[in-house]
Amino acid sequence: MSALSDGPCGPLIPMPELTPDALRSAVAKIAASRVPALTQHLFEATTNAQQSQSLAPLRAFVHA
């Protein structure tokens, strides 16, 4: 897997799996204060996917 951010000392953490739980765990490790925003974004993406009957909003969430 690739890394989230390559700095002078290497990546902050290994690239997580592209699943909601793995992404939530990664965000909690590097910016715990952003977990509520991530959860809200996931909720909105899920709602949009259901309303539009498309996986595009979920794909956009995972890659954001």
N, CA, C and O of each residue as an XYZ file, in Angstrom:
256
protein
N       0.831     -1.183      0.000
C       0.000      0.000      0.000
C       0.870      1.239      0.000
O       2.024      1.214      0.428
N       0.301      2.307     -0.482
C       1.034      3.561     -0.472
C       0.770      4.291      0.843
O       0.021      3.818      1.696
N       1.392      5.433      0.982
C       1.290      6.184      2.238
C       0.361      7.371      2.079
O       0.061      7.794      0.963
N      -0.092      7.906      3.206
C      -0.938      9.093      3.184
C      -0.158     10.336      2.807
O      -0.609     11.124      1.976
N       0.989     10.518      3.398
C       1.773     11.717      3.147
C       3.246     11.402      3.344
O       3.652     10.965      4.421
N       4.037     11.617      2.325
C       5.472     11.402      2.452
C       6.130     12.701      2.870
O       6.171     13.658      2.097
N       6.634     12.738      4.063
C       7.363     13.887      4.558
C       8.833     13.558      4.598
O       9.250     12.542      4.041
N       9.632     14.389      5.243
C      11.064     14.132      5.305
C      11.392     12.841      6.056
O      12.460     12.265      5.852
N      10.490     12.382      6.918
C      10.725     11.165      7.697
C       9.870     10.001      7.206
O       9.853      8.949      7.846
N       9.176     10.154      6.114
C       8.330      9.089      5.601
C       6.860      9.352      5.859
O       6.485     10.434      6.310
N       6.029      8.363      5.573
C       4.582      8.542      5.726
C       4.173      8.654      7.188
O       4.833      8.119      8.078
N       3.060      9.367      7.418
C       2.527      9.482      8.775
C       2.034      8.124      9.264
O       2.360      7.703     10.374
N       1.250      7.441      8.437
C       0.754      6.101      8.721
C       0.636      5.366      7.391
O       0.594      6.010      6.343
N       0.582      4.039      7.403
C       0.357      3.320      6.146
C      -1.013      3.662      5.576
O      -1.943      3.976      6.319
N      -1.128      3.601      4.272
C      -2.413      3.862      3.613
C      -3.429      2.843      4.116
O      -3.189      1.640      4.021
N      -4.577      3.310      4.658
C      -5.580      2.374      5.162
C      -6.352      1.722      4.019
O      -6.329      2.184      2.878
N      -7.034      0.636      4.364
C      -7.973      0.049      3.409
C      -9.048      1.089      3.120
O      -9.296      1.967      3.947
N      -9.678      1.003      1.976
C     -10.701      1.977      1.601
C     -12.080      1.505      2.061
O     -12.993      1.303      1.261
N     -12.194      1.337      3.377
C     -13.468      0.988      3.997
C     -13.780      2.058      5.037
O     -12.862      2.689      5.559
N     -15.037      2.271      5.344
C     -15.370      3.304      6.341
C     -14.665      3.096      7.688
O     -14.153      4.054      8.267
N     -14.634      1.863      8.190
C     -13.995      1.618      9.489
C     -12.500      1.894      9.450
O     -11.954      2.496     10.374
N     -11.837      1.460      8.387
C     -10.389      1.684      8.278
C     -10.085      3.170      8.109
O      -9.121      3.676      8.684
N     -10.899      3.865      7.326
C     -10.688      5.305      7.146
C     -10.937      6.066      8.444
O     -10.197      6.992      8.779
N     -11.982      5.673      9.175
C     -12.279      6.313     10.464
C     -11.122      6.099     11.446
O     -10.744      7.019     12.171
N     -10.570      4.907     11.469
C      -9.447      4.602     12.350
C      -8.215      5.427     11.976
O      -7.515      5.934     12.852
N      -7.956      5.559     10.686
C      -6.805      6.347     10.231
C      -6.974      7.816     10.600
O      -6.026      8.452     11.062
N      -8.168      8.356     10.402
C      -8.420      9.752     10.753
C      -8.264      9.942     12.264
O      -7.714     10.950     12.710
N      -8.738      8.994     13.037
C      -8.613      9.087     14.494
C      -7.144      9.127     14.930
O      -6.805      9.776     15.919
N      -6.287      8.439     14.199
C      -4.858      8.416     14.543
C      -4.166      9.736     14.229
O      -3.297     10.173     14.982
N      -4.544     10.378     13.120
C      -3.804     11.580     12.712
C      -4.530     12.889     13.002
O      -3.894     13.940     13.077
N      -5.862     12.841     13.165
C      -6.632     14.067     13.435
C      -7.953     13.687     14.090
O      -9.012     13.772     13.468
N      -7.881     13.269     15.342
C      -9.062     12.763     16.046
C     -10.223     13.764     16.039
O     -11.385     13.358     16.030
N      -9.929     15.027     16.043
C     -10.988     16.036     16.054
C     -11.806     16.038     14.765
O     -12.894     16.611     14.731
N     -11.301     15.409     13.707
C     -11.994     15.386     12.415
C     -12.917     14.185     12.240
O     -13.611     14.087     11.228
N     -12.937     13.257     13.222
C     -13.783     12.066     13.104
C     -15.265     12.438     12.972
O     -15.946     11.845     12.135
N     -15.800     13.383     13.750
C     -17.214     13.746     13.548
C     -17.510     14.258     12.131
O     -18.562     13.942     11.577
N     -16.621     15.023     11.552
C     -16.818     15.511     10.180
C     -16.783     14.351      9.190
O     -17.555     14.325      8.231
N     -15.898     13.403      9.419
C     -15.825     12.220      8.563
C     -17.126     11.430      8.651
O     -17.659     10.993      7.631
N     -17.632     11.249      9.854
C     -18.882     10.518     10.051
C     -20.044     11.229      9.360
O     -20.884     10.582      8.734
N     -20.093     12.544      9.469
C     -21.139     13.318      8.799
C     -21.026     13.195      7.284
O     -22.037     13.043      6.597
N     -19.819     13.257      6.766
C     -19.589     13.127      5.328
C     -20.043     11.746      4.852
O     -20.655     11.631      3.790
N     -19.751     10.699      5.626
C     -20.185      9.349      5.273
C     -21.709      9.259      5.274
O     -22.292      8.672      4.363
N     -22.357      9.833      6.283
C     -23.816      9.833      6.349
C     -24.414     10.515      5.114
O     -25.352      9.997      4.508
N     -23.869     11.672      4.746
C     -24.359     12.404      3.578
C     -24.132     11.614      2.294
O     -25.003     11.579      1.425
N     -22.966     10.978      2.170
C     -22.669     10.190      0.975
C     -23.620      8.999      0.863
O     -24.086      8.669     -0.227
N     -23.903      8.361      1.991
C     -24.821      7.223      1.993
C     -26.230      7.669      1.600
O     -26.892      7.014      0.795
N     -26.677      8.774      2.166
C     -28.002      9.306      1.839
C     -28.084      9.662      0.358
O     -29.065      9.332     -0.309
N     -27.056     10.333     -0.158
C     -27.046     10.717     -1.578
C     -27.024      9.483     -2.483
O     -27.668      9.467     -3.532
N     -26.285      8.456     -2.076
C     -26.222      7.228     -2.866
C     -27.596      6.563     -2.926
O     -28.010      6.076     -3.979
N     -28.295      6.544     -1.799
C     -29.633      5.944     -1.773
C     -30.609      6.749     -2.623
O     -31.389      6.180     -3.386
N     -30.567      8.058     -2.492
C     -31.505      8.905     -3.225
C     -31.263      8.867     -4.735
O     -32.208      8.880     -5.523
N     -30.003      8.821     -5.124
C     -29.676      8.823     -6.543
C     -29.570      7.416     -7.133
O     -29.428      7.252     -8.345
N     -29.641      6.406     -6.267
C     -29.481      5.014     -6.682
C     -28.192      4.831     -7.474
O     -28.169      4.215     -8.539
N     -27.116      5.391     -6.910
C     -25.807      5.363     -7.545
C     -24.731      5.188     -6.472
O     -24.874      5.675     -5.351
N     -23.675      4.500     -6.822
C     -22.553      4.351     -5.899
C     -21.554      5.506     -5.991
O     -20.595      5.561     -5.222
N     -21.774      6.411     -6.915
C     -20.836      7.521     -7.114
C     -20.586      8.332     -5.837
O     -19.430      8.650     -5.560
N     -21.609      8.683     -5.047
C     -21.330      9.439     -3.820
C     -20.447      8.665     -2.826
O     -19.620      9.261     -2.136
N     -20.621      7.360     -2.759
C     -19.784      6.559     -1.858
C     -18.358      6.458     -2.378
O     -17.408      6.485     -1.595
N     -18.204      6.345     -3.675
C     -16.851      6.325     -4.255
C     -16.139      7.657     -3.985
O     -14.951      7.684     -3.662
N     -16.879      8.753     -4.123
C     -16.300     10.062     -3.860
C     -15.894     10.188     -2.392
O     -14.843     10.753     -2.085
N     -16.718      9.666     -1.485
C     -16.392      9.689     -0.060
C     -15.094      8.941      0.209
O     -14.206      9.459      0.887
N     -14.979      7.740     -0.312
C     -13.812      6.899     -0.058
C     -12.535      7.566     -0.560
O     -11.487      7.464      0.078
N     -12.618      8.236     -1.682
C     -11.420      8.852     -2.252
C     -11.146     10.256     -1.724
O     -10.079     10.817     -1.976
N     -12.096     10.822     -0.999
C     -11.862     12.129     -0.376
C     -11.101     11.932      0.898
O     -10.795     12.902      1.590
